């Protein structure tokens, strides 16, 4: 294998004989001179071929892989930057022509076509920008939590029963038994938090929901924390802090990517406003909406409520018990209301969380109240019988967060290999 | 929720009135004084109760969760460290008694029992040490790769067909189609590397292997890299560097955990010795073993070969094509041998990798030669038709690496929630 350096580095070392390698972005032929723009992960450079004998006999097409040995030099044309003068051009691997998707102008290709040719689409500047930002979000998330004493956990993906008693699970034969794909790491992160105290995970989850919408996928990745000796307010504080930290990090480290995506990222102010469900209902009623306490918000009401709150990011908290999972801790003085919250950012719910019930008897009572059967949840309930501290947690969808940060309106853009009702490939 | 500080911090702030909270590790009753040893994630402290009116009326048992407000003070008994004098003791949540597993002395409980009560087992010092080390391995792995310009990728878990043409896949109904759980991110990391150039992932994979052994699980996590413009030697260099980096990091940051596990971690010297398959066969033949070129090593031969090489870590490379996957790049001057390697560390194969074939025609030829049908691999082959650079990669099993580093001989100890033929819970 030839030794090569990145284009970015070659530009910093003019006059030195080096080898660069990458893809042909475009070519231009003049009578006595040829230009090849070569691209690698660090950028592009123009290769100026004056000795036409160096030019490959078979010609060059877009996305051909080439290695060029030569020297970089400041261009004599003002503002043209650095060009590269070759001593040798080697064709490493030819690309079939024409290309099935337009890499230079993502917008020219339909999303479905781009997803069909995802490996080529990964070379498009817009797509690269999305995943560069997703990378920052992930590494900043993990980095902050690790620095702050959280233990990374590895919840199982194959489970024996529905963790939240819900439907929409993918079922599979597991040797002699039936098993399911986890729709949430809920029980597992609770089991870890009641011993490790502060835990986090980034893990795939699956929901066998039949509908196909621009904001849903059947396989997504969740970024979760769970924390002992914490109530809902304690983990809301962690959420707002880490969210702003991630957004600031993207703004600082991905200015080029945000520019490519024409995205002006607004960093919300700390602390986020806390709006109770009851306040939200009253706000809507005053604005003339037909809604009463206990109702869920319709989509237009949700939108209206966000306008009324008027903040880039806020918490909607203290929900009616009926609208949240059975394991949500009820207020001791008003068991119809639970310690549960949603975090709304950029007009979308990006996270929800609760303080969990850590007392077995109360858990049994609340399961029954939901019309479910405690005997179906015995192993879940038993986990809290041996010294479970109070605990709380939340979950952010990685792809959904990426959508909002990058300003995309189809979640498929923000998942490398999306899985929906129709799509199982590539 | 009460505000509490960690025990470690309370010890550093003697004389201040603070609240600590955690689990009752053990208690001791003398006539006029009671001792409670409280444990949290940062350590233990002895609470000395002189005013017996403070002691909870119902008594205290192991793993009861309590919060104690009071002051830390240097003990008057030499070498006894810091003790805690309470003003108030609150019982937060009682534990059922007796405990189903022994937390203080892991060895007293059978592994199966410990796994059945995994959330309690997470409180045992040995188990905590294993996962503290696994955490370091993971964060150091990701950190090093991120710093060195690798992009984290998210390969899909549900796939439409067998990526390596192998058997032992878990099959599941996916709406109107059949799908499989990925047994490897192979194709996906290749598709990413031929565009992003340097990629990594930590991802779950599944193998529906029927046998139940101490070193196999049906769900594990793989740590993978894939790199463009790289051959096998280039990624072997990355592997030995990152492995030594991870081991040094564990040795430096987890001395207490290694002590708990009675583990003396040997850091292998760089560079690792490269032993070719042919040399290994000759070595064994000279040592009197019945083996000829082309044979696979029997278990005893493998052990013998490791003794003959005599290194803590080494590469076994240049394998016969017949023993490696169809996508392994053959040597141009000897197509019976491929650019493939295993990395042996501590007597166990912890990683294997290859330079991949990036030329569609060669890929078709090699698939046929294996007795497989290229038409079943068309979408895989097509991915290399549009400008694929040469590329190579490898994979480390997270749980297997944790086993070797922690000196455990059952992989179940090194997986938070192991899945094997029999075990689907917790």
Interface residues (C-beta under 8 A of the other chain):
Chain A: X1 X2 X4 X21 X23 X24 X40 X41 X63 X64 X65 X92 X93 X94 X95 X96 X99 X100 X117 X118 X119 X120 X122 X123 X128 X131 X132 X135 X138 X139 X142 X143 X146 X149 X151 X152 X153 X154 X155 X156 X157 X158 X159 X160 X170 X171 X172 X173 X174 X175 X177 X179 X181 X187 X188 X191 X192 X194 X195 X196 X197 X198 X204 X206 X208 X210 X218 X219 X221 X229 X230 X231 X233 X234 X358 X359 X379 X383 X384 X385 X386 X387 X388 X389 X390 X398 X415 X416 X417 X419 X421 X424 X425 X426
Chain B: X1 X2 X4 X21 X23 X24 X40 X41 X63 X64 X65 X92 X93 X94 X95 X96 X99 X100 X117 X118 X119 X120 X122 X123 X128 X131 X132 X135 X138 X139 X142 X143 X146 X149 X151 X152 X153 X154 X155 X156 X157 X158 X159 X160 X170 X171 X172 X173 X174 X175 X177 X179 X181 X187 X188 X191 X192 X194 X195 X196 X197 X198 X204 X206 X208 X210 X218 X219 X221 X229 X230 X231 X233 X234 X358 X359 X379 X383 X384 X385 X386 X387 X388 X389 X390 X398 X415 X416 X417 X419 X421 X424 X425 X426
